[in-house]
């Protein structure tokens, strides 16, 4: 058996592949309800891992502010961290305590905690997207996601080099742009997956999403398809990724420089386009 060019062999699959195939099989015959809300799961870096906590809080509040300006207000956000950040007074925004003892990078553990929380609190049908605390949502993100109940994959998006105040377009490679990269290859805030708490497979749905969150976002298309999710490719730039703002997670792993070069290569220079993008993402 093959899926997306990768052979599947009994006994050789990873846990996430095994879970995905089980979900794909067991949900056959289920009729999932259309999602009526979007849940943003945000793993927030703790103050002990950064140089300036106030920068992290400011960026987080910029992210949350972009949720507040959505054309569809049926969303909620859960932020997981060791300490509670300064948050707006909004019932849709909640804080989840992280108290696991993890040495070094704890992002993946926080994602596990977030999915455990969702598994225990979800009601009805919704869409879930992991969202970095330094990304910004387009005002029509929630509206667009809910219009695609089977899930979405962000093929297009914007990169903003904050240090140099330059914007670049991420899009799939093509004959004319062989060096281009799809947004989902560059940013983790790239996929919304459906769930339905009223289905018998709900526990398996959550197990799959939790396992999926432990892998690089470049694996999302393959693993989602393996789990039976038909993600719609979103060609509108609905998410903006901030880099070189001083507290990038990738910078702590030495992985921002190639994205800086990407901005150099695919910088948007059309003034009309730049004006629209800055307006949509409230860049000033």
N, C-alpha and C positions, 0 to 999 in steps of 0.2 A: 504493500500500500504506500502511496506517496501523497503528500500534501505540500503544495508550494515548492515542489522540487526536493523536499527532504524525505528520505525513506524512513518509515516507521517500522520497527522490528519489535516483536514481543520480547519483553524482558530487558530491553535496552533503553527504554524511555526514561526521561527524568521525571521526578514527582509531578512537576507542573504539566508535563505532556500527558502523563497517566490520568491526572485529574481532569484535564481538558477533554480527553477522549471519553472519560466516564460521563462528564456533563453533557457532551454532545449526544451521547447515546441515550442517557436517561431522560433528557428533556424532550425527546421525540414524543409527539402526541399531546404535550402540554400547550395550552393556549395562554400565553402571557398577556397580561393587561398592558395597555399603553402607559408609559411612564408619565407622571404628572409633576415631577420635580427633579431637580439636579442636586446632588450632594458633592461638594468639593471637600476632599480630604487633603489636609495640609500638614506635612511633617516639618516642623520648625526647628532649625538648629538651636541648640541651647547656648546660653551666654558664655559657658566655659570654653566653647569651641570657636568663638569669634573675638575679634579685636575691639569692635564697637557695637555693643548690644543696641544702642539707640538707632543705628543704621538699619539693623535687622527689623526692629519694631516699625520704623518709618516705612520700609519697603513692604512689610506685611500689611500695614494699614493702607498703602496704595493699592495693593492687591484686593483687599476686602472692599475698598471704596469702589473698585471697578465692578464688584458684584452688586453693590447697592445701586448702580446706575443701569442695571439690566432692564431691557424692555419687557422681559417676563420676570416677575419677582418670585417665582416659585423655585427658590433655591435655598440651600442651607450650607454652612461651612463649619467644619470641625478642625481645630488646630491642636496638634499634639506636641507638647514640649515639656521640659523639666520644670520650667517656671511659667506662670501665666503672663503673657505679654500684655501690653496696653492695647485694649480692643475697644471698638465702638460699642455703644449701648444698643445692641440689635439682637433680638431674641433668636434670629436665624444663625447667629455666630456663637459658637460654643468652644470652650477650652477643655481639652482632655489631658489629664495628668500623665506624664511619662515617668515611671520610677524604676525601670529596669536598669540593672548595672551592666552597662556596655562600654567596653574599652574602644576608643576611637570613633569611627563613623557609626552613628546610631540611626541614620535615616531609614534603613531597611527595617529595623526593629520598631521604629515609630509607625511605619506603614502597616506592620503586622498588628500593632495595637489599634490603629485606626480601623482596620477591617474587622477586628474582633468587636469593636464598639458598634460598627455598622450592622454586623450580624445580629447583635443583641438589641438594636434599637430601631431597625428599619421597619416601616409599615407600608404596605401596598407596593406599587411598582414605581421605580425611579431609575435614574441614570447616575452613575458614579464616575467621577474623574479625579485622579490624584493631581494636585496642583501645587506647583512650587510657590514659596512665599515671596518670590521676587519676579513673578510673571503677572501680566495684566490682561484682563478679559475684555474683549470687544463688547460693546453694549448689547449686541444681538447674539452673544454666545449661547445663553440659556435658551432663547427662542429657537435658535437653529438646532441645538441639540435635541430639544423636545420634539421638533418636527421630524426627527429621524429616530424612531423608537428602537431600532435594532442596534443602535450605537454609532459612534462617529470616530474617524481617524483624521487628524489634522495633517494634511499633505502640504498645506501652505501656512505660512506664518511670518511674523516680523521679528528680526533681531535688532535690538537697540544697544549700541555700544555707548554706554552712559558717559564714560570718560571723555570720549571724543564727540559725543552727541551726533552719531551717525546711524542711519537706519539701513537695513538690508532685507531683501526678500528671500525667504526660503521657499523652495518649490522642488518637485521631483526633477531629476536629471532628464534631459531630452537630447535629441540629435544636435540641437543648436546650443545647448548648455550642458555638456557632458559632465561638468564638475559641480553642477548644482546638487543640492541635498534637500530631500523632503524634510518638512518641519519635524516629523516624528523621529527623525534620525538625530536631531539636534537638541530637542527639548522634551522633558518628561511630562509636561502638561499637554499631552497630545492625543489622548484617547478617552472617550466616554463609553462605558459599558453598561448594559441594562441589567436590572435585577427585578425579581418579583417575589416578595416575601410571602405571597399567598400560594406559591407553588411547592410541591413536594421536594423539588430539587433545590430549594433555597439554601440549605446548608452547603450543598455542593457548589452552588453559584458563588457563595462567599469564600469557600475554600479555594476555588479556582482563582478568583480575583486576588486573594491574599498571596497565593503562590506566584501569580503573574507579577505582582508588585515587587517581588524579590529579584526580578530579572531586569536587565537593561531595557530601556524603552524601545530599542531597535528590534527587540523580539516581539513586540506587541502585535503586529499584523499576523505573523505566523501563528503565535499561540492563541490569539483570539479566533482565528479561522478554525484552528484545531478544536476549540471549544464550541464551535457551531455558531459563533457570532458573525453576522454579516455587517461589518462596519462600513458605513458610508464615508467615502473620501470627501472631506470638506476642502473645497478649493478656494474658499474665502479665507482671508487672513484674520482669524478670530482670536488668536492669542499672540501676545507680544512678550518676547523673552529678553529680559534685561541682563546684560553682561558688563563686566568691568565697572561694577558699582562699589567695589571694595570688600564685599563679603560674599562673593559667589562661592557656592559649594564646589563647583568645578575647579575654581582657583586653588582650593585646598588640596586638590588632587593633580594640579598642574595640567588641567584640561581646557583652559579657556583660550590659549594662544591661537589654536587653529580656528576657533570661532571668530577671533579678531581678524584673522586673515580672510575668513569667509566674508566678513563685513566689507573688507577692502575690495573683494572681488565682485560682490553682488550688491554693492551699495545702491540705494535708490536715489537718483539725482533729479528726477522729474519734480519740479516744485509743486505742481498741482497735486500729485500723488502724496508728496510729503505733508502737505497741508491737511489733506483728508485723514491720513494716518495719525498725525499729531492730534487732530481733533477727536477722532474715535477713541484713542487711548489716553486722552487728556495729558499730553506731554508738554503742553504749553507752547 
